[in-house]
């Protein structure tokens, strides 16, 4: 366990809690993309759907009607609402892939309803999609999926995670867009009925050239790792838990992101530790053989509830920085990587962008092709996307903005039902519930970094 000194942590949290203390100077220009009311955006995927050379997008929707949004992309990286499609129920994840190599992209989505499953809108001529999607069985309450060639036979497969069935399943593809059940792995079976896995990432953990499985379980607040052999995830599952925070709170986690933060050639998984009070994030560093050799806990923001992380070289200095989206109040917090190589991971105090409701997802992407890394934020409770354009290349995004004080707002712990963890409660909120919990908007319309 690698703990920084108590004095260092206290100093960092004091600096982070000050609205005007700012060491880094990330500069982003924000642009809102309004979505249909009540759609509850939960995930976005990009692809040049219409073949015009500009990236379009599809947004999954956390709404009971099964509505999803298709967006058209412009040459400057802009996005505008085009049309809606309607599937079988609320969706938490989306991937855009040409499954059968016919030149038309398919929409592959995780159905979050209790029955769960995967739905596929087949691509058709004219940049369209089938009116009614196909449905595949894949477990209960699918919250995350990926489309990859996991068995290395040259055809796309679907890997789907069941939140309530507590499993990861592989649906093997035959190259024609059809899939058959192939393999099922229980996540943390020793905690029957409680794991509630939320997300996963496929990474080559042990350096053998195949994709292994890293799952985040919000019911157990753990990172689970499984190796892959011959297209199957192998047992036993190895699990690691972050150190406690805030005087003994375990903290919760739902999503993670991987990067080599200290430049030693080994990946680390960054997990925000959602809790009441000061926010923290954990780093789990691989040991080179597919296990975790070191766990570090570091301070994040002083308000909001940390939820979804993203990584990118936002300041162009060659190392990975961190952005974390928060809920209630919604913030996007940037932490500049200040690690001295060789040495332990260090990050400068957070730089915060305010004015969000519940940042459900963050995606790092060069929107306008200018060579720097922008960010796309999905505001779940306000039914909109926020395009955060990086001003690293080409000068400042606009006139310098003066800092405004923001009164810290905290969610009342009494709102969380007894017997339910904070992170589980957040993961199950519907958009209208989240809107009711949002703090009042600031009196000034002036936005930007503080």
C-alpha positions in Angstrom: 0.0 0.0 0.0 1.5 3.3 -1.0 0.1 6.2 1.2 1.4 9.7 0.8 2.2 11.4 4.0 -0.7 12.6 6.1 0.7 16.2 6.0 0.8 16.1 2.2 -2.8 14.9 1.9 -4.1 17.5 4.3 -2.3 20.2 2.4 -3.6 19.0 -0.9 -7.2 18.9 0.3 -7.0 22.4 1.8 -5.7 23.7 -1.5 -8.4 21.8 -3.5 -11.1 23.2 -1.3 -10.4 26.8 -2.2 -12.4 28.1 -5.2 -9.7 30.5 -6.1 -6.6 28.4 -5.6 -5.5 27.4 -9.1 -2.1 26.0 -10.2 -2.9 24.5 -13.5 -4.4 26.5 -16.4 -6.4 24.2 -18.6 -8.6 26.3 -20.9 -11.8 24.9 -22.6 -14.5 26.6 -24.5 -17.9 24.9 -23.9 -20.7 24.3 -26.4 -24.0 22.7 -25.5 -25.9 20.3 -27.6 -29.5 20.0 -26.5 -31.1 16.6 -26.7 -34.8 15.6 -26.7 -36.4 16.2 -23.3 -36.4 13.2 -21.0 -33.9 11.1 -22.9 -31.5 10.8 -20.0 -28.1 10.5 -22.0 -26.0 7.7 -20.5 -23.3 6.9 -23.2 -22.1 8.1 -26.5 -20.3 6.5 -29.4 -18.8 8.1 -32.5 -18.6 7.0 -36.2 -18.9 8.5 -39.6 -22.3 7.0 -40.2 -23.2 8.9 -43.4 -19.7 8.7 -45.0 -19.2 12.5 -45.4 -15.9 12.4 -43.5 -17.3 13.9 -40.3 -17.9 11.9 -37.1 -21.5 11.4 -36.2 -22.8 10.0 -32.9 -25.4 7.9 -31.2 -26.4 8.6 -27.6 -27.9 5.8 -25.4 -30.9 6.9 -23.3 -31.8 6.0 -19.8 -35.6 6.4 -20.3 -38.4 3.8 -20.1 -39.5 4.3 -23.7 -36.3 3.1 -25.1 -35.5 6.3 -27.0 -32.0 6.9 -28.3 -30.6 9.9 -30.2 -28.7 10.0 -33.5 -26.6 13.1 -34.0 -25.0 14.5 -37.2 -21.5 15.7 -37.2 -20.1 18.8 -38.9 -16.6 19.6 -40.2 -15.7 21.6 -37.1 -16.5 18.7 -34.8 -20.0 20.1 -34.0 -22.9 17.8 -33.3 -26.6 18.4 -33.9 -29.7 16.3 -33.2 -30.9 14.4 -36.3 -33.5 11.8 -35.2 -34.6 9.4 -32.6 -34.8 5.6 -32.7 -36.8 3.5 -30.3 -35.6 0.2 -28.9 -36.7 -2.3 -26.3 -36.0 -0.2 -23.1 -33.6 2.0 -21.4 -30.0 1.7 -22.5 -26.7 2.3 -20.7 -24.1 1.6 -23.3 -23.6 1.9 -27.1 -21.0 0.8 -29.7 -21.0 1.6 -33.4 -19.5 -1.2 -35.5 -19.9 -2.6 -39.1 -20.6 -6.1 -37.9 -20.8 -7.8 -41.3 -18.4 -5.7 -43.4 -21.1 -4.4 -45.8 -20.2 -0.8 -45.4 -23.2 0.1 -43.1 -22.5 0.6 -39.4 -24.7 -1.2 -36.8 -25.8 0.2 -33.4 -25.1 -2.3 -30.6 -26.6 -1.4 -27.3 -26.8 -2.7 -23.7 -30.4 -3.0 -22.5 -30.6 -1.9 -18.9 -34.1 -3.2 -18.2 -34.4 -6.1 -15.7 -34.8 -8.7 -18.5 -31.7 -7.2 -20.1 -30.0 -8.3 -23.3 -28.3 -6.7 -26.3 -30.2 -4.8 -29.1 -28.8 -4.3 -32.6 -30.1 -1.7 -35.0 -28.9 -3.0 -38.4 -27.4 -0.4 -40.8 -29.1 -0.1 -44.1 -28.5 1.9 -47.3 -28.8 5.7 -47.1 -27.1 6.0 -43.7 -30.2 4.6 -42.0 -31.0 1.9 -39.5 -33.6 -0.8 -39.2 -36.8 0.5 -37.6 -37.0 -2.3 -35.1 -33.8 -3.7 -33.5 -32.9 -7.3 -33.0 -32.7 -8.6 -29.4 -30.1 -11.0 -28.0 -30.2 -12.7 -24.6 -27.2 -11.8 -22.6 -28.0 -11.6 -18.9 -30.1 -9.3 -16.6 -29.7 -5.5 -16.7 -26.8 -5.1 -19.2 -24.9 -2.0 -18.2 -21.8 -2.3 -20.3 -20.6 -4.0 -23.5 -17.8 -4.1 -26.0 -17.6 -5.4 -29.6 -14.2 -7.0 -30.3 -12.7 -10.2 -31.7 -12.2 -11.8 -28.4 -11.5 -15.3 -29.7 -9.2 -14.1 -32.5 -11.1 -15.9 -35.3 -11.4 -12.8 -37.5 -15.1 -12.0 -36.6 -16.5 -9.5 -34.1 -17.9 -10.9 -30.8 -20.0 -9.1 -28.2 -18.9 -9.0 -24.6 -21.8 -8.0 -22.3 -21.9 -7.4 -18.5 -25.0 -8.3 -16.5 -25.5 -6.1 -13.4 -28.2 -8.3 -11.8 -27.1 -11.6 -13.3 -23.6 -10.8 -11.9 -21.8 -12.1 -15.0 -19.9 -11.3 -18.1 -21.0 -13.2 -21.3 -19.4 -13.7 -24.7 -21.6 -13.9 -27.7 -19.6 -15.3 -30.5 -20.0 -13.7 -33.9 -19.8 -15.5 -37.3 -18.9 -12.5 -39.4 -22.5 -12.1 -40.8 -23.8 -10.0 -37.9 -25.3 -13.0 -36.1 -24.2 -14.2 -32.6 -24.5 -17.2 -30.4 -23.9 -17.6 -26.7 -20.3 -18.8 -26.1 -19.2 -18.3 -22.6 -20.3 -17.0 -19.2 -18.2 -15.9 -16.2 -19.7 -15.2 -12.8 -18.3 -12.0 -11.2 -17.3 -12.4 -7.5 -19.5 -15.5 -7.0 -18.5 -15.6 -3.3 -20.6 -12.5 -2.8 -23.8 -14.0 -4.2 -26.5 -11.3 -4.8 -24.3 -8.4 -3.9 -21.5 -7.8 -6.5 -23.6 -5.6 -8.9 -20.9 -5.3 -11.6 -21.2 -1.9 -13.4 -18.5 -1.7 -16.0 -15.5 -3.5 -17.6 -12.5 -2.8 -19.8 -10.6 -5.2 -22.0 -6.9 -4.8 -21.7 -3.8 -6.9 -22.3 -3.0 -7.2 -18.6 -0.1 -9.7 -18.7 1.6 -8.7 -22.0 0.8 -11.9 -23.9 -1.0 -10.1 -26.8 -4.6 -11.1 -25.8 -7.3 -9.0 -24.2 -8.0 -9.7 -20.6 -11.0 -8.6 -18.4 -11.0 -5.9 -15.8 -14.4 -5.5 -14.1 -15.5 -2.8 -11.6 -18.1 -4.0 -9.1 -20.0 -1.3 -7.3 -21.6 -3.7 -4.9 -18.2 -4.8 -3.5 -16.2 -1.6 -4.4 -13.6 -3.8 -6.1 -11.5 -4.2 -9.2 -11.7 -7.7 -10.5 -9.2 -9.1 -13.1 -9.5 -12.3 -15.2 -7.1 -13.5 -17.8 -8.2 -14.7 -21.3 -7.2 -18.1 -22.8 -8.6 -19.4 -26.1 -11.3 -16.7 -26.2 -12.6 -17.4 -22.7 -12.1 -15.6 -19.4 -10.4 -17.9 -16.9 -10.9 -18.3 -13.2 -9.9 -17.7 -10.5 -11.0 -14.0 -10.4 -8.5 -11.9 -8.6 -9.9 -8.9 -6.7 -8.5 -5.8 -5.1 -10.2 -3.1 -3.0 -9.1 0.5 -2.5 -7.9 1.9 0.8 -10.5 3.5 3.0 -11.1 7.2 2.9 -12.7 9.9 5.1 -12.1 8.3 8.4 -12.9 4.7 7.5 -15.4 5.1 4.6 -14.8 2.4 1.9 -16.0 4.6 -0.9 -17.8 3.3 -4.0 -16.7 2.9 -7.6 -18.5 2.4 -10.9 -16.2 3.3 -13.8 -12.4 3.3 -14.3 -9.8 4.3 -16.8 -6.4 2.9 -17.6 -3.1 4.7 -18.3 0.6 4.7 -17.4 0.6 7.7 -15.1 4.1 7.5 -13.8 5.9 6.5 -17.0 7.3 3.2 -15.8 5.8 1.2 -18.6 3.0 -0.4 -16.4 -0.7 0.5 -16.7 -2.7 1.7 -13.7 -6.5 1.7 -13.3 -7.9 4.9 -11.9 -11.1 4.5 -9.9 -13.0 7.5 -8.4 -14.0 6.7 -4.8 -17.5 8.1 -4.5 -18.4 9.1 -0.9 -20.0 11.9 1.1 -17.5 14.7 1.8 -14.1 15.1 0.1 -13.6 13.0 -3.0 -10.6 10.7 -3.6 -9.4 8.4 -6.4 -7.5 5.2 -6.3 -4.7 4.0 -8.6 -4.2 0.2 -9.0 -0.9 -0.4 -10.8 -0.2 -3.6 -12.7 2.9 -5.7 -11.8 3.6 -6.9 -15.4 2.2 -10.4 -14.9 -1.5 -9.4 -14.8 -1.8 -8.7 -11.1 -1.8 -5.5 -9.0 1.4 -4.6 -7.3 0.5 -1.3 -5.7 -2.5 0.6 -4.7 -2.4 4.4 -4.1 -5.1 6.8 -2.9 -5.0 10.4 -3.9 -7.2 13.5 -3.2 -9.7 14.8 -5.7 -12.4 17.5 -5.5 -13.9 18.9 -2.3 -17.5 18.9 -3.5 -19.8 16.9 -5.8 -19.9 13.1 -6.0 -17.2 11.7 -8.2 -18.5 9.3 -10.8 -16.9 8.9 -14.3 -13.1 9.3 -15.1 -11.4 10.1 -18.4 -7.7 10.4 -19.3 -6.0 12.6 -21.9 -2.9 14.7 -22.4 -5.0 17.9 -22.0 -2.0 20.2 -21.6 0.2 18.7 -24.3 3.2 17.9 -22.1 3.3 14.2 -23.0 1.9 12.6 -19.9 -1.7 11.6 -19.1 -3.8 14.0 -17.1 -7.2 13.1 -15.5 -10.7 14.5 -15.8 -13.5 13.3 -13.5 -17.2 13.9 -14.0 -19.2 14.4 -10.9 -22.9 14.3 -9.8 -25.1 16.5 -7.8 -23.7 19.1 -8.2 -22.2 18.2 -11.5 -18.6 19.2 -12.0 -15.8 18.3 -14.4 -12.6 18.3 -12.5 -9.2 18.3 -14.2 -6.0 17.1 -12.4 -2.7 17.8 -14.1 -0.2 15.0 -13.9 2.8 16.4 -12.1 4.7 13.1 -11.6 8.5 13.3 -11.5 10.0 10.2 -13.2 11.0 8.1 -11.5 8.7 8.7 -8.6 5.2 8.1 -7.2 2.2 9.5 -9.0 1.5 13.2 -8.2 -1.3 15.5 -9.4 -1.7 19.2 -9.0 -4.8 20.5 -7.2 -8.0 20.2 -9.2 -9.2 22.8 -11.7 -13.0 22.7 -11.8 -15.7 23.5 -14.4 -19.1 24.1 -12.9 -22.7 24.2 -14.3 -23.5 20.6 -14.9 -26.2 18.4 -13.3 -25.0 14.8 -13.3 -22.0 14.0 -15.5 -22.8 10.5 -16.5 -19.9 10.0 -19.0 -16.8 11.7 -20.2 -15.2 10.9 -23.6 -11.8 12.2 -24.7 -11.7 13.0 -28.4 -10.1 15.5 -30.8 -13.4 17.0 -32.0 -12.1 19.5 -34.5 -9.0 17.8 -35.7 -6.6 20.5 -34.4 -4.3 18.0 -32.7 -5.3 18.6 -29.1 -7.6 16.5 -26.9 -11.1 17.8 -26.2 -13.7 16.3 -24.0 -17.4 15.4 -24.4 -19.5 15.4 -21.2 -23.0 13.8 -21.1 -25.3 15.6 -18.7 -27.7 12.9 -17.6 -30.1 15.1 -15.7 -30.2 18.1 -18.0 -30.6 16.1 -21.3 -27.6 17.6 -23.1 -24.1 17.1 -24.3 -21.3 19.6 -23.4 -18.5 19.8 -26.0 -15.4 21.0 -24.2 -13.0 22.3 -26.8 -9.4 22.5 -25.8 -7.6 25.8 -26.5 -4.2 24.2 -26.3 -3.6 24.7 -30.0 -4.5 28.0 -31.7 -4.6 30.2 -28.6 -7.1 30.8 -25.8 -10.7 29.7 -26.3 -12.0 33.2 -25.5 -11.5 36.1 -23.2 -10.0 35.4 -19.8 -12.7 34.6 -17.4 -12.7 35.8 -13.9 -13.2 33.2 -11.1 -16.5 33.2 -9.4 -17.1 31.8 -6.0 -19.3 28.7 -5.9 -20.9 27.8 -2.6 -20.2 24.0 -2.0 -23.4 22.0 -2.2 -23.6 18.5 -0.8 -26.2 15.8 -1.2 -27.9 15.0 2.1 -26.9 11.4 3.2 -30.5 10.9 4.4 -31.6 10.8 0.8 -30.0 7.5 0.3 -32.3 4.6 1.3 -31.2 2.5 4.2 -29.3 -0.5 3.2 -28.2 1.0 -0.2 -24.7 2.3 -0.9 -24.3 5.8 -2.2 -22.8 4.6 -5.5 -25.6 2.0 -6.0 -28.2 4.7 -5.4 -26.6 7.0 -7.9 -26.4 4.3 -10.5 -30.1 3.6 -10.2 -31.4 7.1 -10.4 -33.7 8.0 -13.2 -33.3 11.4 -15.0 -36.4 13.0 -13.3 -35.1 11.9 -9.9 -31.7 13.4 -10.5 -33.2 16.6 -11.8 -35.1 17.0 -8.5 -31.8 16.7 -6.6 -29.9 19.3 -8.5 -28.7 22.4 -6.7 -30.1 25.8 -7.8 -28.3 27.3 -10.8 -25.7 30.0 -10.1 -26.9 33.6 -10.2 -24.3 34.5 -12.8 -24.4 33.0 -16.2 -20.7 33.3 -16.5 -19.1 29.8 -16.9 -15.6 28.5 -17.2 -12.8 27.3 -15.1 -12.3 28.3 -11.5 
